[in-house]
Amino acid sequence: MSIVVTVPDDVARRLEAAAAARGIGVHELAVEVLAEHTPEPTRPTGARRRLVLAGIGASGTGLSHRIDEMLADGFGRD
């Protein structure tokens, strides 16, 4: 994806000078600066979260790994 950003001449000159001083291209420095100063996108207000349930009950530390044994012993019967 490409985005074209127009900046005032004085900012362009400062960007060019800073890039030259570091021995990198203006584009590379601009991407670096924008990445540092642009916040990560957040979930829009009201957006629903997606729940991931893969692996639920597969830990082996709870009772789920003994369910067959418990049912055979009569668990849940009155």
C-alpha positions in Angstrom: 0.0 0.0 0.0 1.3 3.4 -0.8 0.3 6.8 0.6 1.4 10.1 -0.6 2.0 12.8 2.1 2.6 16.4 1.2 4.6 18.3 3.8 5.6 22.0 3.9 9.0 22.8 2.3 10.8 23.5 5.6 9.7 20.0 6.9 10.8 18.4 3.7 14.2 20.1 4.0 14.6 18.9 7.6 13.6 15.4 6.6 16.1 15.3 3.7 18.9 16.6 6.0 18.1 14.1 8.7 18.0 11.2 6.3 21.3 12.3 4.7 22.9 12.6 8.1 21.9 9.0 8.9 22.8 7.7 5.5 19.3 6.5 4.7 16.6 7.5 2.2 14.0 10.1 2.9 11.3 7.4 2.4 12.9 5.1 5.0 13.2 7.9 7.5 9.6 9.1 6.9 8.3 5.5 7.5 10.3 5.2 10.6 9.1 8.5 12.0 5.4 7.8 11.2 5.6 4.3 12.7 7.0 5.8 15.9 4.3 8.4 16.2 1.2 6.7 14.9 -0.8 4.8 17.5 -1.9 1.2 16.9 -5.4 0.9 15.6 -8.0 0.1 18.3 -11.2 -1.8 18.0 -14.1 0.6 17.0 -16.5 1.4 19.8 -19.3 -1.2 19.9 -17.3 -3.7 17.8 -17.8 -7.3 19.0 -14.9 -9.3 20.2 -14.3 -12.7 18.8 -13.9 -15.4 21.4 -11.5 -18.2 20.6 -12.5 -21.4 22.3 -10.0 -23.8 20.7 -8.4 -26.0 23.3 -10.9 -25.3 26.1 -10.8 -28.0 28.7 -7.7 -29.6 27.2 -5.3 -28.5 30.0 -5.3 -31.8 31.9 -5.1 -29.9 35.2 -8.9 -29.7 35.9 -11.5 -32.4 36.0 -12.1 -32.5 32.2 -9.4 -35.2 31.7 -11.3 -37.5 34.2 -14.8 -37.0 32.8 -15.2 -40.5 31.5 -14.1 -42.0 34.9 -16.4 -39.6 36.8 -19.4 -40.5 34.6 -18.7 -44.2 35.0 -18.7 -43.7 38.8 -22.1 -42.1 38.6 -21.3 -38.4 38.6 -24.5 -36.4 37.9 -26.9 -39.1 38.9 -29.3 -38.5 41.7 
